Amino acid sequence: LPPRVNQPKEPINFEDQLELVGWRLSPPVLRPGLSAKLEMFWRVKKKVRSQWKVFVHIDAPGQRIHGDHEAVSGVYPMRDWRPGDLIVDEHHLKVSRTIKPATFTFFTGLYRGKKRMKIKNKSPQLKDKENRAKIGRISLR
């Protein structure tokens, strides 16, 4: 992984197909009304049979920054990913001007329609009950 990449305590295992091994936000502190570049690093364990989308929920009490998107902007479909690949999924988050300064918890995962890919890690520090990977905290000032 490149320098300054945040890494979970252990790779986050999505149904033994994909692992989220790191993420990086530039700039590292969010500001209302500005965009930030989010990079997520996925390791392919097994061929992914279907097309999944990535959801991003950056939550604080009563507030959410959304970043749902097609992985790799749709240019390299997930069904073409090969075992052993390290995929860098870059996405630009737009932070609304109305978001208030707070410390946010960063959740992510994979979805198709109403279904979410299951996270196999056991630790409640790494996921919530809704199959959302809990990958860190982000400040907004």
N, CA, C and O of each residue as an XYZ file, in Angstrom:
564
protein
N       0.840     -1.204      0.000
C       0.000      0.000      0.000
C       0.872      1.250      0.000
O       1.971      1.246      0.553
N       0.378      2.318     -0.622
C       1.143      3.566     -0.623
C       1.235      4.180      0.782
O       0.556      3.718      1.699
N       2.061      5.208      0.957
C       2.190      5.848      2.280
C       0.891      6.544      2.707
O       0.036      6.859      1.880
N       0.768      6.773      4.009
C      -0.350      7.505      4.613
C      -1.717      6.886      4.317
O      -2.714      7.598      4.201
N      -1.755      5.566      4.196
C      -3.028      4.872      4.012
C      -3.475      4.360      5.376
O      -2.706      3.701      6.076
N      -4.701      4.660      5.750
C      -5.283      4.149      6.990
C      -5.614      2.677      6.773
O      -6.178      2.302      5.745
N      -5.258      1.846      7.755
C      -5.541      0.417      7.624
C      -6.365     -0.059      8.814
O      -6.080      0.310      9.954
N      -7.400     -0.888      8.552
C      -8.159     -1.448      9.671
C      -7.265     -2.418     10.454
O      -6.226     -2.852      9.956
N      -7.680     -2.754     11.688
C      -6.901     -3.693     12.524
C      -6.617     -4.995     11.788
O      -5.560     -5.600     11.965
N      -7.561     -5.420     10.969
C      -7.388     -6.596     10.106
C      -8.166     -6.304      8.833
O      -9.110     -5.515      8.865
N      -7.794     -6.924      7.702
C      -8.554     -6.673      6.466
C     -10.037     -6.996      6.687
O     -10.367     -7.968      7.366
N     -10.917     -6.192      6.120
C     -12.348     -6.426      6.282
C     -12.810     -7.345      5.158
O     -12.724     -7.011      3.976
N     -13.305     -8.517      5.564
C     -13.610     -9.620      4.659
C     -15.075     -9.571      4.211
O     -15.991     -9.723      5.019
N     -15.271     -9.357      2.912
C     -16.605     -9.362      2.321
C     -16.822    -10.706      1.623
O     -16.397    -10.910      0.486
N     -17.498    -11.621      2.336
C     -17.885    -12.936      1.809
C     -16.739    -13.700      1.147
O     -16.948    -14.397      0.154
N     -15.532    -13.569      1.692
C     -14.344    -14.258      1.166
C     -14.046    -13.921     -0.299
O     -13.272    -14.624     -0.949
N     -14.653    -12.852     -0.822
C     -14.412    -12.443     -2.209
C     -13.493    -11.226     -2.271
O     -12.559    -11.176     -3.072
N     -13.772    -10.252     -1.415
C     -13.003     -9.012     -1.407
C     -12.598     -8.683      0.014
O     -13.297     -9.027      0.967
N     -11.454     -8.011      0.151
C     -11.036     -7.479      1.448
C     -10.757     -6.001      1.281
O     -10.081     -5.583      0.341
N     -11.285     -5.213      2.205
C     -10.928     -3.797      2.255
C      -9.684     -3.716      3.125
O      -9.725     -4.034      4.313
N      -8.569     -3.284      2.521
C      -7.293     -3.300      3.246
C      -6.807     -1.903      3.635
O      -5.854     -1.778      4.404
N      -7.453     -0.843      3.112
C      -7.037      0.492      3.501
C      -7.864      1.576      2.835
O      -8.641      1.323      1.915
N      -7.671      2.797      3.330
C      -8.342      3.962      2.750
C      -7.528      5.222      3.050
O      -6.747      5.276      4.000
N      -7.740      6.222      2.209
C      -7.034      7.499      2.390
C      -7.971      8.621      1.933
O      -8.660      8.509      0.919
N      -7.972      9.690      2.706
C      -8.803     10.845      2.399
C      -7.888     12.047      2.215
O      -7.005     12.288      3.038
N      -8.095     12.807      1.130
C      -7.295     14.017      0.877
C      -8.240     15.176      0.584
O      -9.029     15.090     -0.358
N      -8.186     16.255      1.358
C      -7.411     16.431      2.589
C      -7.978     15.558      3.708
O      -9.136     15.147      3.635
N      -7.180     15.265      4.748
C      -7.634     14.353      5.806
C      -8.718     14.918      6.717
O      -9.370     14.162      7.438
N      -8.920     16.240      6.696
C      -9.998     16.862      7.481
C     -10.997     17.448      6.481
O     -10.619     18.195      5.579
N     -12.271     17.101      6.653
C     -13.316     17.597      5.755
C     -13.735     19.017      6.148
O     -13.620     19.418      7.306
N     -14.222     19.762      5.154
C     -14.733     21.113      5.409
C     -16.075     21.280      4.693
O     -16.244     20.810      3.568
N     -17.036     21.955      5.355
C     -18.339     22.176      4.721
C     -18.185     22.889      3.381
O     -17.416     23.843      3.259
N     -18.924     22.417      2.379
C     -18.932     23.053      1.066
C     -17.781     22.651      0.155
O     -17.740     23.081     -0.997
N     -16.845     21.836      0.639
C     -15.708     21.431     -0.194
C     -15.764     19.934     -0.497
O     -16.460     19.172      0.175
N     -15.020     19.537     -1.515
C     -14.938     18.118     -1.870
C     -13.655     17.532     -1.304
O     -12.710     18.251     -0.978
N     -13.645     16.218     -1.198
C     -12.442     15.512     -0.757
C     -12.307     14.262     -1.610
O     -13.299     13.683     -2.052
N     -11.061     13.856     -1.834
C     -10.813     12.632     -2.602
C     -10.702     11.470     -1.622
O      -9.904     11.502     -0.685
N     -11.513     10.447     -1.856
C     -11.490      9.233     -1.048
C     -10.928      8.106     -1.908
O     -11.416      7.849     -3.008
N      -9.903      7.443     -1.397
C      -9.366      6.262     -2.077
C      -9.576      5.068     -1.156
O      -9.219      5.109      0.022
N     -10.158      4.006     -1.705
C     -10.318      2.764     -0.950
C      -9.538      1.679     -1.675
O      -9.560      1.592     -2.903
N      -8.846      0.853     -0.893
C      -7.964     -0.168     -1.439
C      -8.586     -1.544     -1.171
O      -8.736     -1.962     -0.024
N      -8.942     -2.229     -2.254
C      -9.613     -3.535     -2.185
C      -8.676     -4.618     -2.704
O      -8.079     -4.470     -3.770
N      -8.547     -5.707     -1.950
C      -7.786     -6.870     -2.428
C      -8.804     -7.928     -2.853
O      -9.735     -8.252     -2.115
N      -8.601     -8.457     -4.063
C      -9.517     -9.455     -4.611
C      -9.061    -10.837     -4.165
O      -7.934    -11.245     -4.446
N      -9.938    -11.557     -3.470
C      -9.631    -12.908     -2.985
C     -10.165    -13.972     -3.941
O      -9.506    -14.978     -4.204
N     -11.381    -13.729     -4.458
C     -12.057    -14.673     -5.348
C     -12.803    -13.880     -6.395
O     -13.138    -12.716     -6.178
N     -13.063    -14.499     -7.522
C     -13.833    -13.836     -8.573
C     -15.185    -13.395     -8.004
O     -15.879    -14.176     -7.353
N     -15.545    -12.144     -8.255
C     -16.823    -11.605     -7.789
C     -17.848    -11.897     -8.880
O     -17.687    -11.490    -10.030
N     -18.896    -12.603     -8.498
C     -19.873    -13.085     -9.498
C     -20.834    -12.010     -9.988
O     -21.313    -12.090    -11.120
N     -21.127    -11.013     -9.170
C     -22.117    -10.003     -9.583
C     -21.504     -8.623     -9.504
O     -20.400     -8.431     -8.994
N     -22.247     -7.678    -10.019
C     -21.813     -6.286     -9.965
C     -22.372     -5.668     -8.684
O     -23.588     -5.627     -8.500
N     -21.508     -5.193     -7.810
C     -21.908     -4.539     -6.561
C     -21.529     -3.068     -6.645
O     -20.600     -2.696     -7.362
N     -22.248     -2.244     -5.915
C     -21.887     -0.831     -5.786
C     -21.290     -0.626     -4.402
O     -21.507     -1.427     -3.493
N     -20.537      0.452     -4.255
C     -19.907      0.793     -2.984
C     -20.773      1.850     -2.312
O     -21.165      2.835     -2.938
N     -21.070      1.637     -1.029
C     -21.729      2.720     -0.291
C     -20.750      3.289      0.719
O     -19.901      2.582      1.263
N     -20.890      4.586      0.954
C     -20.079      5.290      1.936
C     -21.052      6.101      2.791
O     -21.788      6.946      2.282
N     -21.044      5.831      4.092
C     -21.833      6.607      5.055
C     -20.847      7.212      6.043
O     -20.174      6.488      6.778
N     -20.760      8.529      6.061
C     -19.906      9.213      7.027
C     -20.885      9.901      7.972
O     -21.484     10.925      7.643
N     -21.031      9.297      9.174
C     -22.122      9.649     10.073
C     -21.665     10.336     11.353
O     -20.634      9.995     11.934
N     -22.463     11.314     11.775
C     -22.377     11.919     13.102
C     -23.827     12.031     13.551
O     -24.726     11.953     12.714
N     -24.086     12.213     14.847
C     -25.488     12.290     15.284
C     -26.299     13.287     14.446
O     -25.986     14.476     14.390
N     -27.348     12.766     13.798
C     -28.236     13.613     12.999
C     -27.679     14.088     11.668
O     -28.320     14.894     10.994
N     -26.498     13.609     11.267
C     -25.882     14.068     10.010
C     -25.298     12.881      9.250
O     -24.839     11.909      9.851
N     -25.320     12.972      7.924
C     -24.674     11.954      7.099
C     -24.116     12.594      5.835
O     -24.772     13.409      5.186
N     -22.888     12.205      5.503
C     -22.287     12.546      4.208
C     -22.349     11.240      3.419
O     -21.811     10.221      3.851
N     -23.010     11.278      2.257
C     -23.176     10.090      1.417
C     -22.094     10.039      0.347
O     -21.667     11.075     -0.162
N     -21.663      8.857      0.013
C     -20.713      8.717     -1.085
C     -20.941      7.431     -1.862
O     -19.978      6.783     -2.270
N     -22.211      7.042     -2.077
C     -22.495      5.811     -2.820
C     -22.023      5.989     -4.265
O     -22.205      7.048     -4.865
N     -21.415      4.936     -4.807
C     -20.883      5.060     -6.165
C     -20.579      3.701     -6.793
O     -20.534      2.674     -6.116
N     -20.379      3.733     -8.076
C     -19.929      2.595     -8.866
C     -18.422      2.485     -8.621
O     -17.703      3.470     -8.789
N     -17.933      1.306     -8.228
C     -16.490      1.151     -7.965
C     -15.678      1.549     -9.197
O     -16.068      1.258    -10.328
N     -14.559      2.208     -8.971
C     -13.634      2.658    -10.013
C     -14.387      3.418    -11.122
O     -14.055      3.300    -12.302
N     -15.404      4.197    -10.722
C     -16.234      4.993    -11.651
C     -16.818      4.157    -12.777
O     -17.174      4.695    -13.824
N     -16.922      2.846    -12.577
C     -17.500      1.976    -13.597
C     -16.559      1.612    -14.735
O     -16.948      0.858    -15.627
N     -15.321      2.131    -14.732
C     -14.414      1.865    -15.864
C     -13.783      0.465    -15.801
O     -13.317     -0.041    -16.821
N     -13.763     -0.160    -14.629
C     -13.209     -1.508    -14.483
C     -14.226     -2.294    -13.663
O     -14.111     -2.368    -12.440
N     -15.236     -2.892    -14.340
C     -16.325     -3.554    -13.619
C     -15.815     -4.639    -12.661
O     -14.873     -5.370    -12.968
N     -16.453     -4.718    -11.516
C     -16.069     -5.656    -10.470
C     -16.010     -7.101    -10.975
O     -15.169     -7.883    -10.530
N     -16.897     -7.448    -11.897
C     -16.903     -8.837    -12.406
C     -15.620     -9.168    -13.195
O     -15.327    -10.338    -13.443
N     -14.861     -8.130    -13.586
C     -13.587     -8.354    -14.297
C     -12.392     -8.393    -13.349
O     -11.282     -8.711    -13.776
N     -12.598     -8.075    -12.067
C     -11.489     -8.074    -11.116
C     -10.966     -9.498    -10.972
O     -11.746    -10.450    -10.982
N      -9.651     -9.649    -10.838
C      -9.011    -10.969    -10.763
C      -8.433    -11.220     -9.376
O      -7.914    -10.298     -8.746
N      -8.517    -12.465     -8.891
C      -7.904    -12.791     -7.599
C      -6.440    -12.335     -7.570
O      -5.688    -12.556     -8.519
N      -6.058    -11.698     -6.466
C      -4.697    -11.181     -6.315
C      -4.583     -9.703     -6.650
O      -3.632     -9.048     -6.224
N      -5.546     -9.161     -7.414
C      -5.515     -7.731     -7.755
C      -5.649     -6.873     -6.509
O      -6.335     -7.250     -5.559
N      -4.991     -5.713     -6.513
C      -5.228     -4.670     -5.518
C      -5.870     -3.525     -6.300
O      -5.230     -2.903     -7.147
N      -7.125     -3.261     -6.007
C      -7.902     -2.263     -6.742
C      -7.943     -0.973     -5.931
O      -8.253     -0.992     -4.740
N      -7.631      0.144     -6.579
C      -7.747      1.446     -5.931
C      -9.017      2.092     -6.479
O      -9.098      2.437     -7.658
N      -9.996      2.247     -5.604
C     -11.268      2.859     -5.973
C     -11.232      4.310     -5.501
O     -11.274      4.583     -4.301
N     -11.154      5.229     -6.446
C     -11.083      6.658     -6.114
C     -12.456      7.288     -6.332
O     -13.089      7.087     -7.369
N     -12.902      8.050     -5.340
C     -14.215      8.681     -5.411
C     -14.120     10.074     -4.785
O     -13.387     10.273     -3.816
N     -14.858     11.027     -5.335
C     -14.854     12.378     -4.772
C     -16.117     12.594     -3.950
O     -17.235     12.482     -4.454
N     -15.914     12.906     -2.668
C     -17.028     13.174     -1.751
C     -17.360     14.655     -1.793
O     -16.472     15.506     -1.749
N     -18.640     14.949     -1.876
C     -19.077     16.341     -1.806
C     -19.662     16.554     -0.409
O     -20.569     15.836      0.012
N     -19.132     17.542      0.294
C     -19.607     17.838      1.650
C     -20.528     19.050      1.570
O     -20.121     20.130      1.140
N     -21.764     18.855      1.986
C     -22.746     19.935      1.948
C     -22.301     21.102      2.834
O     -21.636     20.913      3.853
N     -22.688     22.315      2.417
C     -22.380     23.509      3.227
C     -23.095     23.474      4.574
O     -22.672     24.132      5.524
N     -24.184     22.701      4.654
C     -25.015     22.704      5.872
C     -24.511     21.713      6.929
O     -25.056     21.670      8.032
N     -23.496     20.928      6.618
C     -22.953     19.963      7.588
C     -22.236     20.728      8.699
O     -21.440     21.631      8.440
N     -22.531     20.353      9.926
C     -21.942     21.029     11.103
C     -20.657     20.325     11.547
O     -20.545     19.106     11.416
N     -19.684     21.085     12.073
C     -18.448     20.465     12.561
C     -18.734     19.378     13.600
O     -19.546     19.563     14.507
N     -18.053     18.250     13.447
C     -18.231     17.111     14.353
C     -17.160     16.078     14.028
O     -16.409     16.217     13.063
N     -17.109     15.041     14.857
C     -16.301     13.874     14.536
C     -17.263     12.836     13.974
O     -18.244     12.465     14.618
N     -16.970     12.381     12.781
C     -17.838     11.442     12.070
C     -17.232     10.046     12.108
O     -16.013      9.886     12.160
N     -18.107      9.030     12.080
C     -17.658      7.645     11.924
C     -17.855      7.276     10.464
O     -18.898      7.551      9.872
N     -16.838      6.649      9.899
C     -16.803      6.312      8.490
C     -17.177      4.843      8.326
O     -16.489      3.957      8.832
N     -18.284      4.594      7.606
C     -18.745      3.237      7.308
C     -18.723      3.039      5.797
O     -18.940      3.982      5.036
N     -18.458      1.807      5.370
C     -18.548      1.489      3.950
C     -18.972      0.042      3.787
O     -18.971     -0.739      4.739
N     -19.331     -0.292      2.573
C     -19.709     -1.662      2.264
C     -20.126     -1.764      0.815
O     -19.965     -0.829      0.031
N     -20.666     -2.921      0.479
C     -21.050     -3.207     -0.903
C     -22.528     -3.569     -0.933
O     -23.020     -4.288     -0.063
N     -23.226     -3.065     -1.941
C     -24.660     -3.353     -2.041
C     -25.081     -3.575     -3.482
O     -24.426     -3.136     -4.427
N     -26.197     -4.270     -3.612
C     -26.850     -4.493     -4.902
C     -28.338     -4.433     -4.603
O     -28.872     -5.328     -3.948
N     -29.017     -3.393     -5.071
C     -30.427     -3.208     -4.718
C     -30.540     -3.041     -3.206
O     -29.889     -2.170     -2.630
N     -31.362     -3.871     -2.559
C     -31.552     -3.792     -1.100
C     -30.594     -4.719     -0.352
O     -30.552     -4.705      0.878
N     -29.837     -5.512     -1.079
C     -28.968     -6.522     -0.458
C     -27.561     -5.967     -0.224
O     -27.024     -5.252     -1.070
N     -26.970     -6.297      0.924
C     -25.579     -5.919      1.213
C     -24.721     -7.168      1.292
O     -25.154     -8.205      1.795
N     -23.491     -7.055      0.784
C     -22.546     -8.162      0.906
C     -22.199     -8.318      2.387
O     -21.936     -7.335      3.079
N     -22.200     -9.547      2.857
C     -21.960     -9.807      4.283
C     -20.479     -9.678      4.636
O     -19.596    -10.080      3.878
N     -20.243     -9.102      5.814
C     -18.885     -8.959      6.347
C     -18.646    -10.132      7.288
O     -19.437    -10.369      8.201
N     -17.553    -10.872      7.069
C     -17.303    -12.082      7.843
C     -16.473    -11.874      9.106
O     -16.401    -12.770      9.947
N     -15.839    -10.697      9.255
C     -15.069    -10.444     10.486
C     -16.011    -10.541     11.685
O     -17.192    -10.209     11.593
N     -15.472    -10.997     12.794
C     -16.283    -11.151     14.015
C     -16.306     -9.884     14.870
O     -17.298     -9.621     15.550
N     -15.242     -9.108     14.847
C     -15.078     -7.986     15.773
C     -16.118     -6.883     15.567
O     -16.258     -6.372     14.456
N     -16.859     -6.506     16.639
C     -17.803     -5.388     16.537
C     -17.088     -4.045     16.334
O     -17.733     -3.046     16.019
N     -15.754     -4.016     16.512
C     -15.001     -2.783     16.220
C     -14.873     -2.577     14.715
O     -14.605     -1.462     14.268
N     -15.061     -3.639     13.925
C     -14.864     -3.554     12.479
C     -16.157     -3.462     11.674
O     -16.129     -3.139     10.486
N     -17.292     -3.745     12.320
C     -18.556     -3.719     11.564
C     -19.716     -3.441     12.505
O     -19.599     -3.567     13.724
N     -20.852     -3.055     11.902
C     -22.064     -2.920     12.704
C     -23.026     -4.040     12.300
O     -22.678     -4.906     11.497
N     -24.231     -4.017     12.860
C     -25.202     -5.094     12.601
C     -25.851     -4.984     11.218
O     -26.639     -5.848     10.832
N     -25.523     -3.927     10.476
C     -26.126     -3.721      9.155
C     -25.141     -4.030      8.015
O     -25.312     -3.540      6.899
N     -24.108     -4.845      8.298
C     -23.079     -5.160      7.301
C     -22.429     -3.908      6.730
O     -22.228     -3.778      5.523
N     -22.106     -2.988      7.643
C     -21.337     -1.806      7.277
C     -19.983     -1.942      7.959
O     -19.913     -2.120      9.175
N     -18.908     -1.860      7.182
C     -17.560     -1.890      7.753
C     -17.335     -0.559      8.452
O     -17.580      0.500      7.874
N     -16.867     -0.611      9.701
C     -16.569      0.586     10.493
C     -15.082      0.826     10.324
O     -14.268      0.132     10.933
N     -14.713      1.817      9.492
C     -13.284      1.882      9.164
C     -12.538      3.058      9.752
O     -11.328      3.170      9.557
N     -13.215      3.934     10.460
C     -12.442      4.999     11.084
C     -13.271      6.198     11.463
O     -14.496      6.208     11.344
N     -12.559      7.216     11.927
C     -13.200      8.473     12.308
C     -12.608      9.592     11.448
O     -11.434      9.567     11.080
N     -13.449     10.560     11.146
C     -13.048     11.692     10.305
C     -13.552     12.954     10.997
O     -14.675     12.991     11.499
N     -12.703     14.000     11.020
C     -13.142     15.285     11.577
C     -13.649     16.193     10.483
O     -13.142     16.197      9.361
N     -14.656     16.959     10.833
C     -15.132     18.008      9.937
C     -15.072     19.304     10.738
O     -15.635     19.404     11.828
N     -14.378     20.293     10.179
C     -14.225     21.573     10.882
C     -14.737     22.704     10.016
O     -14.696     23.864     10.428
